[in-house]
Amino acid sequence: MAKIERLSTRHVSSDRSLERIVAAARAEPGLWLMIKEREMELRTMRAELERLGAKEGDIDHLFPQRLKPTLSELADDLVSRMFGGCPPDMLAPVQDTLLAAARHDLDASPG
Protein backbone atom coordinates (compact mmCIF):
# COMPACT_ATOMS: atom_id res chain seq x y z
CA MET A 1 0.00 0.00 0.00
CA ALA A 2 1.33 3.45 -0.91
CA LYS A 3 2.05 5.95 1.82
CA ILE A 4 -0.04 9.11 1.73
CA GLU A 5 2.42 11.98 1.39
CA ARG A 6 0.00 14.87 1.63
CA LEU A 7 -3.31 14.85 3.39
CA SER A 8 -6.05 17.15 2.19
CA THR A 9 -8.85 18.45 4.38
CA ARG A 10 -11.29 16.34 2.38
CA HIS A 11 -9.40 13.18 3.25
CA VAL A 12 -8.90 13.89 6.95
CA SER A 13 -12.50 14.70 7.56
CA SER A 14 -13.50 11.23 6.43
CA ASP A 15 -14.45 8.91 9.26
CA ARG A 16 -11.90 6.35 8.07
CA SER A 17 -9.00 8.80 8.29
CA LEU A 18 -10.08 10.04 11.71
CA GLU A 19 -10.38 6.43 12.93
CA ARG A 20 -6.85 5.74 11.65
CA ILE A 21 -5.54 8.79 13.50
CA VAL A 22 -7.19 7.70 16.76
CA ALA A 23 -5.90 4.14 16.30
CA ALA A 24 -2.38 5.46 15.75
CA ALA A 25 -2.63 7.60 18.89
CA ARG A 26 -3.87 4.65 20.94
CA ALA A 27 -1.00 2.52 19.61
CA GLU A 28 1.48 4.87 21.31
CA PRO A 29 0.80 4.52 25.06
CA GLY A 30 2.72 7.66 26.03
CA LEU A 31 0.95 9.78 23.43
CA TRP A 32 -2.45 8.35 24.33
CA LEU A 33 -1.84 9.09 28.00
CA MET A 34 -0.98 12.70 27.14
CA ILE A 35 -4.17 13.04 25.09
CA LYS A 36 -6.24 11.68 27.97
CA GLU A 37 -4.47 14.14 30.29
CA ARG A 38 -5.55 16.99 28.00
CA GLU A 39 -9.16 15.76 28.24
CA MET A 40 -8.88 15.68 32.04
CA GLU A 41 -7.39 19.19 31.97
CA LEU A 42 -10.37 20.42 29.94
CA ARG A 43 -12.82 18.74 32.33
CA THR A 44 -11.14 20.45 35.26
CA MET A 45 -11.20 23.83 33.56
CA ARG A 46 -14.88 23.48 32.59
CA ALA A 47 -15.81 22.53 36.15
CA GLU A 48 -13.89 25.50 37.54
CA LEU A 49 -15.48 27.87 35.01
CA GLU A 50 -18.90 26.58 36.00
CA ARG A 51 -18.09 26.90 39.69
CA LEU A 52 -16.95 30.49 39.21
CA GLY A 53 -19.77 31.37 36.83
CA ALA A 54 -17.15 32.40 34.28
CA LYS A 55 -17.23 32.16 30.51
CA GLU A 56 -15.16 30.05 28.08
CA GLY A 57 -13.31 33.23 27.07
CA ASP A 58 -11.90 33.47 30.60
CA ILE A 59 -9.89 30.24 30.23
CA ASP A 60 -6.59 31.91 29.32
CA HIS A 61 -6.94 34.41 32.16
CA LEU A 62 -7.96 31.85 34.79
CA PHE A 63 -5.61 29.10 33.61
CA PRO A 64 -2.38 30.71 32.37
CA GLN A 65 -0.44 27.48 32.98
CA ARG A 66 -1.50 24.65 30.68
CA LEU A 67 -0.09 21.21 30.02
CA LYS A 68 2.73 21.12 27.49
CA PRO A 69 2.86 20.08 24.75
CA THR A 70 -0.62 21.27 23.90
CA LEU A 71 -3.23 19.04 22.32
CA SER A 72 -2.80 21.04 19.14
CA GLU A 73 0.93 20.26 19.09
CA LEU A 74 0.32 16.58 19.81
CA ALA A 75 -2.29 16.29 17.06
CA ASP A 76 -0.17 18.18 14.55
CA ASP A 77 2.86 15.99 15.25
CA LEU A 78 0.86 12.76 15.01
CA VAL A 79 -0.86 13.67 11.74
CA SER A 80 2.39 14.99 10.27
CA ARG A 81 4.16 11.71 11.08
CA MET A 82 1.32 9.73 9.55
CA PHE A 83 0.65 11.76 6.43
CA GLY A 84 3.63 14.07 5.94
CA GLY A 85 1.78 17.23 6.98
CA CYS A 86 -1.27 18.57 8.74
CA PRO A 87 -3.28 21.30 6.99
CA PRO A 88 -4.28 23.98 9.54
CA ASP A 89 -8.00 23.63 8.83
CA MET A 90 -7.72 19.93 9.59
CA LEU A 91 -6.38 20.37 13.10
CA ALA A 92 -9.69 21.15 14.84
CA PRO A 93 -11.52 18.03 13.60
CA VAL A 94 -8.55 15.86 14.56
CA GLN A 95 -8.38 17.38 18.04
CA ASP A 96 -12.14 17.01 18.53
CA THR A 97 -11.98 13.36 17.48
CA LEU A 98 -9.00 12.60 19.73
CA LEU A 99 -10.69 14.27 22.70
CA ALA A 100 -13.94 12.41 22.05
CA ALA A 101 -12.08 9.09 21.97
CA ALA A 102 -10.17 9.99 25.15
CA ARG A 103 -13.44 11.04 26.81
CA HIS A 104 -14.99 7.71 25.86
CA ASP A 105 -12.03 5.80 27.32
CA LEU A 106 -12.06 7.81 30.53
CA ASP A 107 -15.81 7.41 30.98
CA ALA A 108 -15.60 3.68 30.31
CA SER A 109 -12.77 3.03 32.76
CA PRO A 110 -13.71 1.80 36.23
CA GLY A 111 -13.90 4.60 38.76
FIKOLZA-1660 file (N, C-alpha, C; in steps of 0.1 Angstrom, whole numbers, plus 5000, padded with zeros to 4 digits):
% residues 111
   i   px   py   pz ch aa at
   1 5008 4988 5000  A  M  N
   1 5000 5000 5000  A  M CA
   1 5009 5012 5000  A  M  C
   2 5005 5022 4992  A  A  N
   2 5013 5034 4991  A  A CA
   2 5011 5043 5003  A  A  C
   3 5022 5050 5007  A  K  N
   3 5020 5060 5018  A  K CA
   3 5014 5073 5013  A  K  C
   4 5005 5078 5021  A  I  N
   4 5000 5091 5017  A  I CA
   4 5010 5102 5021  A  I  C
   5 5014 5110 5011  A  E  N
   5 5024 5120 5014  A  E CA
   5 5018 5133 5018  A  E  C
   6 5006 5136 5013  A  R  N
   6 5000 5149 5016  A  R CA
   6 4985 5146 5019  A  R  C
   7 4981 5151 5030  A  L  N
   7 4967 5149 5034  A  L CA
   7 4959 5161 5032  A  L  C
   8 4948 5160 5024  A  S  N
   8 4940 5172 5022  A  S CA
   8 4929 5172 5033  A  S  C
   9 4922 5183 5034  A  T  N
   9 4912 5185 5044  A  T CA
   9 4900 5175 5041  A  T  C
  10 4898 5173 5028  A  R  N
  10 4887 5163 5024  A  R CA
  10 4890 5149 5029  A  R  C
  11 4902 5145 5028  A  H  N
  11 4906 5132 5033  A  H CA
  11 4906 5130 5048  A  H  C
  12 4910 5140 5055  A  V  N
  12 4911 5139 5069  A  V CA
  12 4897 5139 5076  A  V  C
  13 4888 5146 5069  A  S  N
  13 4875 5147 5076  A  S CA
  13 4867 5134 5074  A  S  C
  14 4872 5125 5066  A  S  N
  14 4865 5112 5064  A  S CA
  14 4866 5104 5077  A  S  C
  15 4856 5097 5080  A  D  N
  15 4856 5089 5093  A  D CA
  15 4867 5079 5093  A  D  C
  16 4870 5073 5081  A  R  N
  16 4881 5064 5081  A  R CA
  16 4894 5070 5085  A  R  C
  17 4897 5082 5079  A  S  N
  17 4910 5088 5083  A  S CA
  17 4911 5092 5098  A  S  C
  18 4899 5097 5103  A  L  N
  18 4899 5100 5117  A  L CA
  18 4901 5088 5126  A  L  C
  19 4895 5077 5122  A  E  N
  19 4896 5064 5129  A  E CA
  19 4911 5060 5129  A  E  C
  20 4917 5061 5118  A  R  N
  20 4931 5057 5117  A  R CA
  20 4940 5066 5126  A  R  C
  21 4937 5079 5126  A  I  N
  21 4945 5088 5135  A  I CA
  21 4943 5084 5150  A  I  C
  22 4931 5081 5154  A  V  N
  22 4928 5077 5168  A  V CA
  22 4935 5064 5170  A  V  C
  23 4934 5054 5161  A  A  N
  23 4941 5041 5163  A  A CA
  23 4956 5043 5164  A  A  C
  24 4962 5052 5157  A  A  N
  24 4976 5055 5157  A  A CA
  24 4980 5061 5171  A  A  C
  25 4971 5070 5176  A  A  N
  25 4974 5076 5189  A  A CA
  25 4973 5066 5200  A  A  C
  26 4963 5057 5199  A  R  N
  26 4961 5047 5209  A  R CA
  26 4973 5037 5209  A  R  C
  27 4979 5035 5197  A  A  N
  27 4990 5025 5196  A  A CA
  27 5003 5030 5203  A  A  C
  28 5003 5043 5206  A  E  N
  28 5015 5049 5213  A  E CA
  28 5010 5052 5227  A  E  C
  29 5013 5043 5237  A  P  N
  29 5008 5045 5251  A  P CA
  29 5011 5059 5257  A  P  C
  30 5023 5064 5255  A  G  N
  30 5027 5077 5260  A  G CA
  30 5019 5088 5254  A  G  C
  31 5017 5088 5241  A  L  N
  31 5010 5098 5234  A  L CA
  31 4995 5097 5239  A  L  C
  32 4990 5085 5239  A  W  N
  32 4976 5083 5243  A  W CA
  32 4973 5088 5258  A  W  C
  33 4983 5086 5266  A  L  N
  33 4982 5091 5280  A  L CA
  33 4982 5106 5280  A  L  C
  34 4990 5112 5272  A  M  N
  34 4990 5127 5271  A  M CA
  34 4977 5133 5266  A  M  C
  35 4971 5126 5256  A  I  N
  35 4958 5130 5251  A  I CA
  35 4947 5129 5261  A  I  C
  36 4947 5118 5269  A  K  N
  36 4938 5117 5280  A  K CA
  36 4940 5127 5291  A  K  C
  37 4952 5131 5293  A  E  N
  37 4955 5141 5303  A  E CA
  37 4950 5155 5298  A  E  C
  38 4950 5157 5285  A  R  N
  38 4944 5170 5280  A  R CA
  38 4929 5170 5282  A  R  C
  39 4923 5158 5280  A  E  N
  39 4908 5158 5282  A  E CA
  39 4905 5160 5297  A  E  C
  40 4913 5154 5306  A  M  N
  40 4911 5157 5320  A  M CA
  40 4914 5172 5324  A  M  C
  41 4923 5178 5318  A  E  N
  41 4926 5192 5320  A  E CA
  41 4914 5200 5316  A  E  C
  42 4908 5197 5304  A  L  N
  42 4896 5204 5299  A  L CA
  42 4884 5202 5309  A  L  C
  43 4883 5190 5314  A  R  N
  43 4872 5187 5323  A  R CA
  43 4874 5196 5336  A  R  C
  44 4886 5197 5341  A  T  N
  44 4889 5204 5353  A  T CA
  44 4886 5219 5350  A  T  C
  45 4890 5224 5339  A  M  N
  45 4888 5238 5336  A  M CA
  45 4873 5241 5334  A  M  C
  46 4866 5233 5327  A  R  N
  46 4851 5235 5326  A  R CA
  46 4844 5235 5339  A  R  C
  47 4848 5226 5348  A  A  N
  47 4842 5225 5362  A  A CA
  47 4845 5238 5369  A  A  C
  48 4857 5243 5368  A  E  N
  48 4861 5255 5375  A  E CA
  48 4854 5267 5370  A  E  C
  49 4853 5268 5356  A  L  N
  49 4845 5279 5350  A  L CA
  49 4831 5279 5355  A  L  C
  50 4825 5267 5355  A  E  N
  50 4811 5266 5360  A  E CA
  50 4810 5270 5375  A  E  C
  51 4819 5266 5383  A  R  N
  51 4819 5269 5397  A  R CA
  51 4820 5284 5399  A  R  C
  52 4828 5291 5391  A  L  N
  52 4831 5305 5392  A  L CA
  52 4820 5313 5385  A  L  C
  53 4812 5306 5376  A  G  N
  53 4802 5314 5368  A  G CA
  53 4809 5322 5357  A  G  C
  54 4821 5317 5353  A  A  N
  54 4828 5324 5343  A  A CA
  54 4825 5319 5329  A  A  C
  55 4830 5325 5319  A  K  N
  55 4828 5322 5305  A  K CA
  55 4840 5315 5299  A  K  C
  56 4838 5307 5288  A  E  N
  56 4848 5300 5281  A  E CA
  56 4860 5310 5277  A  E  C
  57 4857 5322 5274  A  G  N
  57 4867 5332 5271  A  G CA
  57 4876 5336 5282  A  G  C
  58 4873 5332 5294  A  D  N
  58 4881 5335 5306  A  D CA
  58 4892 5324 5308  A  D  C
  59 4892 5314 5300  A  I  N
  59 4901 5302 5302  A  I CA
  59 4916 5307 5303  A  I  C
  60 4920 5315 5293  A  D  N
  60 4934 5319 5293  A  D CA
  60 4938 5328 5305  A  D  C
  61 4928 5336 5310  A  H  N
  61 4931 5344 5322  A  H CA
  61 4931 5336 5334  A  H  C
  62 4921 5327 5336  A  L  N
  62 4920 5319 5348  A  L CA
  62 4931 5307 5348  A  L  C
  63 4935 5302 5337  A  F  N
  63 4944 5291 5336  A  F CA
  63 4956 5294 5327  A  F  C
  64 4965 5303 5332  A  P  N
  64 4976 5307 5324  A  P CA
  64 4986 5296 5322  A  P  C
  65 4987 5286 5331  A  Q  N
  65 4996 5275 5330  A  Q CA
  65 4988 5263 5324  A  Q  C
  66 4992 5258 5313  A  R  N
  66 4985 5246 5307  A  R CA
  66 4995 5235 5304  A  R  C
  67 4990 5223 5303  A  L  N
  67 4999 5212 5300  A  L CA
  67 5006 5214 5287  A  L  C
  68 5019 5210 5287  A  K  N
  68 5027 5211 5275  A  K CA
  68 5032 5197 5272  A  K  C
  69 5033 5194 5259  A  P  N
  69 5029 5201 5247  A  P CA
  69 5013 5201 5247  A  P  C
  70 5008 5211 5240  A  T  N
  70 4994 5213 5239  A  T CA
  70 4988 5202 5230  A  T  C
  71 4975 5200 5232  A  L  N
  71 4968 5190 5223  A  L CA
  71 4970 5194 5208  A  L  C
  72 4970 5206 5205  A  S  N
  72 4972 5210 5191  A  S CA
  72 4986 5206 5186  A  S  C
  73 4996 5207 5195  A  E  N
  73 5009 5203 5191  A  E CA
  73 5010 5187 5190  A  E  C
  74 5003 5180 5199  A  L  N
  74 5003 5166 5198  A  L CA
  74 4996 5161 5185  A  L  C
  75 4985 5167 5182  A  A  N
  75 4977 5163 5171  A  A CA
  75 4985 5166 5158  A  A  C
  76 4991 5178 5157  A  D  N
  76 4998 5182 5145  A  D CA
  76 5010 5172 5143  A  D  C
  77 5017 5169 5154  A  D  N
  77 5029 5160 5152  A  D CA
  77 5024 5146 5148  A  D  C
  78 5014 5141 5154  A  L  N
  78 5009 5128 5150  A  L CA
  78 5004 5127 5135  A  L  C
  79 4996 5137 5131  A  V  N
  79 4991 5137 5117  A  V CA
  79 5003 5139 5108  A  V  C
  80 5012 5147 5111  A  S  N
  80 5024 5150 5103  A  S CA
  80 5032 5137 5101  A  S  C
  81 5034 5130 5112  A  R  N
  81 5042 5117 5111  A  R CA
  81 5034 5107 5102  A  R  C
  82 5021 5107 5103  A  M  N
  82 5013 5097 5095  A  M CA
  82 5012 5101 5081  A  M  C
  83 5010 5114 5078  A  F  N
  83 5006 5118 5064  A  F CA
  83 5016 5128 5058  A  F  C
  84 5027 5131 5065  A  G  N
  84 5036 5141 5059  A  G CA
  84 5033 5155 5061  A  G  C
  85 5022 5159 5068  A  G  N
  85 5018 5172 5070  A  G CA
  85 5004 5173 5075  A  G  C
  86 5001 5184 5082  A  C  N
  86 4987 5186 5087  A  C CA
  86 4982 5199 5083  A  C  C
  87 4973 5200 5074  A  P  N
  87 4967 5213 5070  A  P CA
  87 4961 5220 5082  A  P  C
  88 4963 5233 5084  A  P  N
  88 4957 5240 5095  A  P CA
  88 4942 5238 5098  A  P  C
  89 4934 5238 5087  A  D  N
  89 4920 5236 5088  A  D CA
  89 4916 5222 5092  A  D  C
  90 4925 5213 5092  A  M  N
  90 4923 5199 5096  A  M CA
  90 4925 5197 5111  A  M  C
  91 4932 5206 5117  A  L  N
  91 4936 5204 5131  A  L CA
  91 4924 5203 5141  A  L  C
  92 4915 5212 5139  A  A  N
  92 4903 5211 5148  A  A CA
  92 4895 5198 5148  A  A  C
  93 4892 5193 5136  A  P  N
  93 4885 5180 5136  A  P CA
  93 4893 5169 5142  A  P  C
  94 4906 5169 5140  A  V  N
  94 4914 5159 5146  A  V CA
  94 4914 5160 5161  A  V  C
  95 4916 5172 5166  A  Q  N
  95 4916 5174 5180  A  Q CA
  95 4903 5170 5187  A  Q  C
  96 4892 5174 5180  A  D  N
  96 4879 5170 5185  A  D CA
  96 4877 5155 5186  A  D  C
  97 4881 5148 5175  A  T  N
  97 4880 5134 5175  A  T CA
  97 4889 5127 5185  A  T  C
  98 4901 5132 5187  A  L  N
  98 4910 5126 5197  A  L CA
  98 4904 5128 5211  A  L  C
  99 4899 5140 5214  A  L  N
  99 4893 5143 5227  A  L CA
  99 4881 5134 5229  A  L  C
 100 4873 5132 5219  A  A  N
 100 4861 5124 5221  A  A CA
 100 4864 5110 5224  A  A  C
 101 4875 5105 5217  A  A  N
 101 4879 5091 5220  A  A CA
 101 4885 5090 5234  A  A  C
 102 4893 5100 5238  A  A  N
 102 4898 5100 5251  A  A CA
 102 4887 5101 5262  A  A  C
 103 4877 5109 5259  A  R  N
 103 4866 5110 5268  A  R CA
 103 4858 5097 5269  A  R  C
 104 4857 5090 5258  A  H  N
 104 4850 5077 5259  A  H CA
 104 4858 5067 5267  A  H  C
 105 4871 5067 5265  A  D  N
 105 4880 5058 5273  A  D CA
 105 4879 5061 5288  A  D  C
 106 4880 5074 5291  A  L  N
 106 4879 5078 5305  A  L CA
 106 4866 5075 5312  A  L  C
 107 4855 5077 5304  A  D  N
 107 4842 5074 5310  A  D CA
 107 4839 5059 5311  A  D  C
 108 4846 5051 5303  A  A  N
 108 4844 5037 5303  A  A CA
 108 4853 5030 5313  A  A  C
 109 4863 5037 5318  A  S  N
 109 4872 5030 5328  A  S CA
 109 4866 5030 5341  A  S  C
 110 4869 5019 5349  A  P  N
 110 4863 5018 5362  A  P CA
 110 4868 5029 5371  A  P  C
 111 4859 5035 5379  A  G  N
 111 4861 5046 5388  A  G CA
 111 4871 5044 5398  A  G  C
% end
